[in-house]
Amino acid sequence: MDRAALAGFLRSRREALQPGDVGLPEGARRRAPGLRREEVAALAVMSTDYYTRLEQRRGPQPSEQMLASLARALRLTGDERDYLFRTAGHNAPAPVSAATHVAPALLRVLDRLDDTPALVLSNLGETLVQNRMAEALFGDTSGCTGLARSGIYRWFTDPRERLRYPEADRDRQSRAQVANLRAAHGSMGPRSRAGELVRALRKASAEFAELWERHEVARRFEDHKTLIHPELGPIELDCQALFTEDQSQALLVLTAPPRTEGHEKLQLLAVLGQNRFADADRG
């Protein structure tokens, strides 16, 4: 671990960012350039003291998970992320792990969306990052581990996953999940995490096994969908997807036309989400 190089790199990347680059309000004029240390720490979900010690060359060696959080918070490119790992004494992430590093271009768009649900998904259906509106709509999946990090896996193994969709739409959603996974399997190969998901699901779900044999391939999302919120009921939304160039990640943005019931429910969802997070902070 090169403490001096790590400290200098972190400081330079922090100072190169402005609050608006990461979705924070500009606020009053700042004495020093870039983000404050406490802002980076909050974005990376770590204590300010821990981050400060890293910049002061006296922190412990960060874990790979901590480095991944810092790379996301500082909006690092793939090359910058790999440099961060090596400087901290770790190997650069393997291609499978690197695929979970959110593309900075998608993050820049997500940072500017605070009034409608938006989230970034991997090609395996993993939620890589979501805004508060998306968390209020879909729930928090950050506690999911292993294969269950994939929404495709949860769809076929956890009945609760289907409660967000009307019963009449679940068959279509099942086919879409399998078609998306087959597209990922084709690009990643049978020995990848996509292959691991397929093998596990063929054993765990007869429905998945039957759909897999249809050989349907697609990498898209339904343009219009109805989602069921536990408190607000059905919400009709339009879904737009923005893919990275290699199709490994997609930014999903869910909106509703003005003056529709769906739009009114999204406004209520924003209030519910704020209250829920405020209650959690007080707890």
C-alpha positions as CSV (number, residue, x, y, z in Angstrom):
1,M,0.0,0.0,0.0
2,D,1.5,3.3,-1.1
3,R,0.0,5.7,1.5
4,A,1.4,8.9,0.0
5,A,0.2,8.0,-3.5
6,L,-3.2,7.0,-2.2
7,A,-3.6,10.2,-0.2
8,G,-2.6,12.4,-3.1
9,F,-4.9,10.6,-5.6
10,L,-7.9,10.8,-3.3
11,R,-7.3,14.5,-2.6
12,S,-6.8,15.4,-6.3
13,R,-10.0,13.6,-7.3
14,R,-12.0,15.2,-4.5
15,E,-10.8,18.6,-5.4
16,A,-11.7,18.1,-9.1
17,L,-15.3,17.5,-8.3
18,Q,-18.0,20.2,-7.7
19,P,-21.1,19.5,-5.7
20,G,-23.3,19.6,-8.8
21,D,-21.2,16.8,-10.3
22,V,-22.5,14.4,-7.6
23,G,-26.0,15.7,-7.2
24,L,-25.3,17.9,-4.2
25,P,-26.6,21.5,-3.9
26,E,-23.9,24.2,-4.6
27,G,-24.7,26.1,-1.4
28,A,-22.6,29.0,-0.2
29,R,-19.3,29.9,-1.8
30,R,-16.5,27.6,-0.7
31,R,-13.1,28.5,0.5
32,A,-11.4,25.5,-1.0
33,P,-12.0,23.8,-4.4
34,G,-13.9,20.6,-4.8
35,L,-16.0,18.6,-2.4
36,R,-15.5,18.6,1.3
37,R,-14.1,15.5,3.0
38,E,-17.4,14.9,4.8
39,E,-19.3,15.0,1.5
40,V,-17.1,12.3,0.0
41,A,-17.4,10.3,3.2
42,A,-21.2,10.5,3.1
43,L,-21.3,9.5,-0.6
44,A,-19.0,6.5,0.1
45,V,-21.0,5.5,3.3
46,M,-18.0,5.8,5.6
47,S,-17.1,8.0,8.6
48,T,-15.5,11.4,7.9
49,D,-12.7,10.5,10.3
50,Y,-11.9,7.3,8.3
51,Y,-11.7,9.2,5.0
52,T,-9.7,12.0,6.6
53,R,-7.1,9.6,7.8
54,L,-6.7,8.1,4.3
55,E,-6.0,11.6,2.9
56,Q,-3.6,12.2,5.8
57,R,-1.5,9.1,5.1
58,R,-2.4,7.5,8.4
59,G,-5.4,5.3,7.7
60,P,-5.6,1.5,7.6
61,Q,-5.6,-0.4,4.3
62,P,-9.1,0.0,2.9
63,S,-10.9,-3.1,2.0
64,E,-11.9,-3.8,-1.6
65,Q,-15.5,-3.0,-0.7
66,M,-14.5,0.3,0.7
67,L,-12.4,1.1,-2.4
68,A,-15.4,0.3,-4.6
69,S,-17.5,2.7,-2.6
70,L,-14.8,5.4,-2.9
71,A,-14.5,4.8,-6.7
72,R,-18.2,5.4,-7.0
73,A,-18.3,8.4,-4.8
74,L,-15.5,10.1,-6.6
75,R,-17.0,9.2,-10.1
76,L,-13.8,7.4,-11.2
77,T,-13.3,6.0,-14.6
78,G,-12.4,2.3,-15.0
79,D,-8.7,3.2,-15.3
80,E,-8.8,5.5,-12.3
81,R,-10.7,2.8,-10.3
82,D,-8.0,0.2,-11.1
83,Y,-5.2,2.7,-10.1
84,L,-7.0,3.3,-6.8
85,F,-7.1,-0.5,-6.0
86,R,-3.5,-1.0,-6.9
87,T,-2.3,2.0,-4.9
88,A,-4.2,0.7,-1.9
89,G,-2.4,-2.6,-2.2
90,H,-5.1,-4.7,-4.0
91,N,-5.3,-6.2,-7.4
92,A,-7.5,-4.4,-9.9
93,P,-11.0,-5.8,-9.9
94,A,-11.6,-8.8,-12.1
95,P,-13.8,-8.2,-15.1
96,V,-16.8,-9.6,-13.3
97,S,-16.3,-7.3,-10.3
98,A,-15.5,-4.4,-12.5
99,A,-18.9,-4.7,-14.1
100,T,-20.5,-3.6,-10.9
101,H,-18.6,-0.3,-11.0
102,V,-21.2,2.2,-12.1
103,A,-20.4,4.0,-15.4
104,P,-19.7,7.7,-14.6
105,A,-21.8,8.8,-17.5
106,L,-24.9,7.1,-16.0
107,L,-24.1,8.4,-12.5
108,R,-24.0,12.0,-13.9
109,V,-27.5,11.6,-15.3
110,L,-28.8,9.9,-12.1
111,D,-27.4,12.7,-9.9
112,R,-29.7,15.1,-11.7
113,L,-32.8,13.1,-11.2
114,D,-34.4,13.7,-7.8
115,D,-38.1,14.1,-8.6
116,T,-38.7,10.7,-10.3
117,P,-37.6,7.1,-9.6
118,A,-34.2,6.2,-11.3
119,L,-31.8,3.4,-10.8
120,V,-28.8,1.7,-12.5
121,L,-29.0,-2.0,-13.1
122,S,-26.3,-4.5,-14.2
123,N,-27.0,-6.9,-17.0
124,L,-27.6,-9.5,-14.3
125,G,-30.5,-7.4,-12.8
126,E,-28.4,-6.2,-9.8
127,T,-29.3,-2.7,-8.5
128,L,-26.0,-0.9,-8.5
129,V,-27.3,2.5,-7.3
130,Q,-30.7,4.1,-7.0
131,N,-32.1,7.4,-5.9
132,R,-34.5,7.9,-3.0
133,M,-37.6,7.8,-5.2
134,A,-36.6,4.5,-6.6
135,E,-35.9,3.1,-3.1
136,A,-39.4,4.3,-2.0
137,L,-40.9,2.6,-5.1
138,F,-38.9,-0.7,-5.2
139,G,-37.6,-1.0,-1.7
140,D,-34.0,-1.2,-0.5
141,T,-32.0,-4.1,-1.9
142,S,-28.6,-3.2,-0.5
143,G,-28.9,-5.9,2.1
144,C,-29.1,-8.7,-0.5
145,T,-26.0,-10.9,-0.9
146,G,-24.8,-13.6,-3.1
147,L,-27.0,-14.7,-6.0
148,A,-29.9,-12.8,-4.3
149,R,-28.3,-9.5,-5.4
150,S,-29.8,-10.3,-8.8
151,G,-33.4,-9.3,-9.2
152,I,-33.7,-12.1,-11.8
153,Y,-32.7,-14.6,-9.2
154,R,-35.1,-13.1,-6.6
155,W,-37.9,-13.1,-9.1
156,F,-37.9,-16.9,-9.4
157,T,-37.0,-17.8,-5.8
158,D,-38.7,-15.2,-3.6
159,P,-42.5,-14.8,-4.0
160,R,-42.3,-11.3,-2.4
161,E,-40.4,-10.0,-5.5
162,R,-43.5,-10.4,-7.6
163,L,-45.8,-8.4,-5.4
164,R,-44.7,-5.2,-7.2
165,Y,-46.4,-6.3,-10.4
166,P,-50.0,-7.0,-11.2
167,E,-50.8,-10.7,-11.4
168,A,-51.8,-10.4,-15.1
169,D,-48.3,-9.0,-15.9
170,R,-46.2,-11.6,-14.1
171,D,-45.9,-14.1,-16.9
172,R,-44.6,-11.4,-19.3
173,Q,-42.2,-10.2,-16.6
174,S,-40.9,-13.8,-16.2
175,R,-40.2,-14.1,-19.9
176,A,-38.5,-10.7,-19.9
177,Q,-36.2,-11.7,-17.0
178,V,-35.2,-14.9,-18.7
179,A,-34.6,-13.2,-22.0
180,N,-32.4,-10.5,-20.4
181,L,-30.4,-13.2,-18.6
182,R,-29.9,-15.2,-21.8
183,A,-28.5,-12.0,-23.5
184,A,-26.1,-11.6,-20.6
185,H,-25.2,-15.3,-20.7
186,G,-24.4,-15.0,-24.4
187,S,-22.0,-12.1,-23.9
188,M,-20.4,-13.3,-20.6
189,G,-20.2,-17.0,-21.2
190,P,-21.2,-20.1,-19.3
191,R,-18.3,-19.9,-16.8
192,S,-19.3,-16.4,-15.7
193,R,-21.7,-15.2,-13.0
194,A,-24.4,-15.3,-15.6
195,G,-23.7,-19.0,-16.1
196,E,-23.7,-19.5,-12.3
197,L,-27.2,-17.8,-12.1
198,V,-28.5,-20.0,-14.9
199,R,-27.3,-23.2,-13.3
200,A,-28.8,-22.2,-9.9
201,L,-32.1,-21.1,-11.3
202,R,-32.6,-24.2,-13.4
203,K,-32.4,-26.2,-10.2
204,A,-34.4,-23.9,-8.1
205,S,-37.3,-23.0,-10.4
206,A,-39.2,-25.2,-12.9
207,E,-40.7,-22.1,-14.4
208,F,-37.3,-20.7,-15.1
209,A,-36.1,-24.0,-16.6
210,E,-39.1,-24.1,-18.9
211,L,-38.6,-20.5,-20.1
212,W,-34.9,-21.0,-20.5
213,E,-35.6,-23.7,-23.1
214,R,-37.5,-21.2,-25.3
215,H,-34.2,-19.5,-26.1
216,E,-35.7,-16.0,-26.1
217,V,-33.1,-13.3,-26.1
218,A,-33.7,-9.6,-25.4
219,R,-32.0,-6.7,-23.6
220,R,-34.7,-4.2,-23.1
221,F,-37.4,-3.2,-20.6
222,E,-41.1,-2.7,-21.1
223,D,-41.8,0.9,-22.2
224,H,-45.0,1.2,-20.1
225,K,-45.7,-0.7,-16.9
226,T,-47.9,-0.8,-13.8
227,L,-46.1,-1.2,-10.5
228,I,-47.9,-1.8,-7.2
229,H,-46.8,0.2,-4.2
230,P,-47.8,-1.2,-0.8
231,E,-49.3,2.1,0.3
232,L,-50.3,3.9,-2.9
233,G,-51.6,0.9,-4.9
234,P,-51.1,0.6,-8.7
235,I,-49.0,3.3,-10.4
236,E,-48.9,3.5,-14.2
237,L,-45.4,4.6,-15.4
238,D,-43.4,5.0,-18.5
239,C,-40.0,3.4,-18.4
240,Q,-37.0,4.7,-20.4
241,A,-33.6,2.9,-20.4
242,L,-30.2,4.3,-21.2
243,F,-27.6,1.7,-21.8
244,T,-23.8,1.9,-21.6
245,E,-21.9,1.3,-24.9
246,D,-21.2,-2.4,-23.9
247,Q,-24.8,-2.9,-22.8
248,S,-23.5,-4.1,-19.4
249,Q,-25.5,-1.5,-17.4
250,A,-28.7,0.4,-17.9
251,L,-30.1,3.5,-16.3
252,L,-33.9,3.2,-15.8
253,V,-36.0,6.3,-15.4
254,L,-39.6,6.0,-14.6
255,T,-42.0,8.9,-15.2
256,A,-45.6,9.7,-15.7
257,P,-47.3,12.3,-17.9
258,P,-48.4,15.5,-16.1
259,R,-51.9,15.7,-14.8
260,T,-52.3,11.9,-14.7
261,E,-53.0,9.7,-11.7
262,G,-49.6,8.2,-12.1
263,H,-48.0,11.7,-11.8
264,E,-50.0,12.5,-8.7
265,K,-48.9,9.2,-7.1
266,L,-45.3,9.9,-7.9
267,Q,-45.7,13.2,-6.0
268,L,-47.2,11.4,-3.1
269,L,-44.3,8.8,-3.3
270,A,-41.8,11.6,-2.9
271,V,-43.5,12.8,0.3
272,L,-43.7,9.2,1.6
273,G,-40.1,8.6,0.8
274,Q,-38.9,11.7,2.6
275,N,-41.0,10.9,5.7
276,R,-39.7,7.3,5.7
277,F,-36.1,8.5,5.5
278,A,-36.7,11.2,8.1
279,D,-38.1,8.5,10.5
280,A,-35.1,6.3,9.9
281,D,-32.7,9.1,10.7
282,R,-34.5,9.8,13.9
283,G,-34.4,6.1,14.8
